[in-house]
C-alpha cells in the first residue's frame, strides 16, 4: 500500500481534467494514491497503528500476520507515533 502525503489534486483520475492538470499545472490533477491527510498513517484491526513524520514516499506491507513492514525511500530513519490499545477508541 503506498504511503504518500501530498496535494491530492483536482480530478484524481477523472478524465480529461486530471490529464490536463497533470500536464499543464505541475501534477495538479493528482492520482488515486495521493491524499490530503496531514501525515501518512495506518491502523490495523489488531488495534495497532502508526502516524509517520516522514515526508518522502513510502510503502507498507501488511501481508504478514505477526508484523508489518514499512519502507520510505531516501530516508535514513523513520519517525512517528506508535498507536496501540485494547480497542479502537484507545488509539485516539
MOWO-V670621 format. One record per backbone hydrogen bond with DSSP energy under -1.0 kcal/mol. CO is the residue of the C=O (numbers start at 1). NH is the residue of the N-H. If there is no record, write none. Layout:
((CO NH) (CO NH))
This chain:
((1 60) (3 58) (11 14) (14 18) (16 20) (17 21) (18 22) (19 23) (20 24) (21 25) (21 28) (22 27) (27 30) (28 10) (29 12) (31 34) (35 6) (40 52) (42 50) (44 47) (47 85) (48 44) (49 83) (50 42) (51 81) (57 73) (58 3) (59 71) (61 69) (69 61) (71 59) (79 53) (81 51) (83 49) (87 90) (88 91))
